[in-house]
Each structure stands twice: as structure tokens, then as C-alpha cells.
Amino acid sequence: MRETSEAIVGAVTGSPTAPRTLLLGRYDDQGRLQYVGRTTTLAQAAGSVVDGLLAAARRGHPWTGWSCSAGWVSKEKLNVTLVEPELVVEVGVDVARDAAGRWRHPARRHRARPDPSPADVARLASPL
């Protein structure tokens, strides 16, 4: 079962001008940007849609020093580029979540949503 949701882009694989995947976050109840999942690989046309909407991260990005694995059982780390957490995207996600509330399966990017601010995105649900 899938649903449509919104998330904040906090990092990308590839470059901000030619992203391959978007790493997504939501703010928790303490106002910290938490990783919730990543998109499937973007087609070149989809990557070019967000070109110009992403800015390189400034000092103090909430994910500085953080790393992301390439998959659930993989020890390989993704090479990511942090971006300013300013762009909201609409994604299709599986309703399955892990214990921390992250999406268990890659999200499918539907569209960039420059109209809402990151503060408008639903907060990360607290784990049960």
C-alpha cells in the first residue's frame, strides 16, 4: 500500500545540479531534521527539475558528519552532498516504516513543491 507524502530534501547523491537520488527528512518534535528515507534513482529529466531549487549546504547543516548506508544490509556508505534543507518534495511512499518512523522502501519522487516551507511539512511521527 502506498500513500503520497511530503518531505524536505537534506542531501543528494550526485551533485545539486544533477542529483541521482534525494535524501529526505522531516523535523521531529524537538525541531531537529531527521532522515526519513531516500528516493529511487531519478531519471535525468527529473533531476533537472530540481536543478536551481537546491543550494549547497551552509555551515552547521543538521546532517554534518552523518553517513547513510547504500541499503538495509549493506555496509557500503553513500557518497552524499548536503544541501540546504529548504526544498519540499511530494513523494509516493510505502506505508511500511521502521521503528524510528523512517520509510522502509525508497520513495518515488512526484514533484518539487516550492510553495510550502519546510515548516509546513508534517512532523516525524514519534516511534511507538
C-alpha positions in Angstrom: 0.0 0.0 0.0 1.3 3.4 -0.9 0.5 7.0 0.0 1.5 10.5 -1.1 3.5 12.5 1.4 5.9 15.5 1.6 9.4 15.6 2.8 12.4 18.0 2.9 15.5 17.4 0.8 18.5 17.5 3.1 21.1 15.8 0.8 21.6 14.3 -2.6 23.7 11.6 -4.2 25.4 13.1 -7.3 25.5 16.8 -7.3 22.9 19.5 -6.5 22.9 20.4 -10.2 22.5 16.7 -11.3 21.1 14.7 -8.4 20.7 11.0 -8.7 18.7 10.4 -5.5 17.2 12.8 -2.9 17.8 12.1 0.8 14.7 13.2 2.7 14.0 14.4 6.1 11.3 15.7 8.5 11.6 17.7 11.6 11.0 15.9 14.9 9.2 17.4 17.9 12.5 19.0 19.1 13.0 20.8 15.8 15.8 18.5 14.5 15.8 17.5 10.9 15.7 13.7 10.9 16.4 11.4 8.0 13.3 9.5 6.9 14.3 7.9 3.6 15.5 8.5 0.0 14.1 8.4 -3.4 14.5 5.9 -6.1 17.1 6.8 -8.7 16.0 9.9 -10.6 15.7 10.0 -14.3 17.9 12.7 -15.8 14.8 14.8 -16.6 13.5 14.5 -13.0 16.9 15.5 -11.7 17.0 18.6 -13.9 13.6 19.7 -12.5 15.2 20.3 -9.1 18.3 21.9 -10.5 18.2 25.5 -9.4 16.0 24.7 -6.4 18.8 23.2 -4.4 21.6 25.2 -2.7 24.8 23.8 -1.3 24.7 23.4 2.5 26.0 26.2 4.6 28.0 25.7 7.8 26.0 24.0 10.6 23.8 21.7 8.4 22.0 19.3 10.7 23.4 16.2 9.0 27.1 17.3 9.1 29.2 14.3 10.0 26.3 11.9 9.3 26.5 9.0 6.8 23.9 6.8 5.1 24.3 3.2 4.1 23.6 2.1 0.5 21.0 -0.4 1.6 19.5 -2.3 4.6 22.1 -5.0 4.8 24.9 -3.1 3.1 28.0 -1.7 4.9 28.8 0.5 1.9 28.3 4.2 2.6 26.6 6.5 0.1 28.6 9.5 -1.1 26.2 12.3 -0.4 26.3 16.1 -0.8 24.5 18.1 1.8 22.1 20.8 0.6 20.2 23.5 2.5 17.0 21.9 3.8 14.7 24.3 2.0 13.1 22.3 -0.8 9.9 20.3 -0.1 9.1 17.5 -2.4 6.0 15.4 -2.8 6.7 11.6 -2.9 4.9 8.4 -3.1 5.9 6.1 -0.2 5.1 2.6 1.0 3.3 2.8 4.3 5.8 0.4 5.9 8.1 2.2 8.4 10.9 1.1 10.7 10.9 1.5 14.4 12.3 5.1 14.1 9.5 6.1 11.7 11.6 6.1 8.5 10.2 4.8 5.3 11.4 1.2 4.7 11.4 1.4 0.9 12.6 4.1 -1.4 10.2 6.9 -2.1 9.1 7.8 -5.7 9.5 11.5 -6.4 6.4 13.0 -7.7 7.2 16.7 -7.9 9.1 19.6 -6.3 6.9 21.7 -4.0 8.5 25.2 -3.8 5.2 26.6 -2.4 5.2 25.2 1.1 8.0 25.9 3.5 9.8 23.1 5.3 8.0 24.2 8.5 4.7 23.2 6.8 5.8 19.5 6.3 4.2 17.1 8.8 6.5 16.3 11.8 8.2 13.0 12.1 5.9 10.7 13.9 7.3 9.5 17.3 8.0 5.8 17.4 5.5 3.8 19.5 
